[in-house]
Amino acid sequence: MRKRTEAQTSNNEPANADRKDPVQRLPSQAKAEGRVSYRSVLTTIGKCLLVIIFIPPFLNYASLQREGQVLLPKDGQMVDVGLGQKMHLLCKGKGQPVVVLDAPTGMSSDVWLHVQESVASLTMVCTYDRMGLGFSKRQMQNETTGTEKVWGLSTTGRMVDDLHRLLQAAGIAKPFILVGSELGALNGRFFTHIHDVQVSDLVLIDPIPEDVFEDDQWKEYWWGKLVPSLQVRQFSAATGLSRLLIILGVMEPAVTGENVSEEVIQRQKYLLSNPAHQSSAVDEHYFLNESAAQVRDITTFKPLSSRTAVSVITGDSFDQEIPEHLNQMVARLQKKFLEESYPSANHIHIKGADRRMIYKKPSAISQHLRKLVHQRQAKQQSE
């Protein structure tokens, strides 16, 4: 009996061992399952990140290709300016003198919408997009016309060369009235000092004084705050985030209002989502100090002809969104350079305006330009 019991006990041990094995394997199985579950979570997160990173830019790019063709202004034209480059030019109205409008730093020609419509009832008014902005594709590196090799991309010297070739290729009648705001004012000054015979009147709106970039506080604001914020906007456009922010209503176009057509609003949204346009806007701001230095040099080398009349239009401040001490500094330097460079200029002050007056308070600008057109037309008739 005892042997049978021992044998029975020994026979039952493997069975008992087998019964214990599942319990003993549970911790290792749980670890394996945990690793599989953790890996699957990481895989899912990775897939989501890939979708977030790659899908929006792809969809944005596809949308930009379609919108670039649909939103091109119907009255505009793409002018071949040589070197395989084409620039967008939009002229409205008929007659002379022609009024040529050059936009502020980093902005397309749409900002002149209200001014162009108002003055076009009297004469021809032309706006254009600088290289890289709007519908004018950025020109290739090192493609230039001889003497302009000294001017870097996105600087006034190169922009003036582009504008000169554009007006020649389009057959714009001379002399014309040249109007520029901010960077456009630097371009206007550079152009007029070189090609003074072609310009009857030079109108400077919120001109940027050359010495402003010698001030440490201004440099800290410009390259420490403004340019980085524009670089963020460029990155946002490149990743497709800007399009999403526009859809959500977080990002809005600059030119809005009852008198702004849906086409113009959609065109501005297209440019906000366009990384090429935003990249050129960054470059124009980044190299503005170089543009100012170029204008200082050229105006010193070749003074303005007495045949060209100069008007200056300013508001209460340069920019209502920057600190007051910076506005005061800009105003002081503006006054100084105008007294030294254009002492006989006609100065017009627009109350409650800043650098956004082109599209927020356009009536005063239009009124002055209409007055200049009337004066030139009367003079032409008398001759």
Secondary structure by P-SEA (a helix, b strand, c coil): caaaaaaaaaaaaaaaaaaaccccaaaaaaaaaaaaaaaaaaaaaaaaaaaaacaaaaaaaaaaaaaaaaacccccccccccccbbbbbbbccccccbbbbbbccccccccaaaaaaaaccccbbbbbbccccccccccccccccccccccccccaaaaaaaaaaaaaaacccccbbbbbccaaaaaaaaaaaaccccccbbbbcccccccccccaaaaaaacccaaaaaaaaaaaaaaaaaaaaaaacccccccccccccaaaaaaaaaaaacaaaaaaaaaaaaaaaaaaaaaaaaaaaccccccbbbbbbbcccccccccaaaaaaaaaaaaaaaaacccccbbbbbcccccccccccaaaaaaaaaaaaaaaaaaaaac
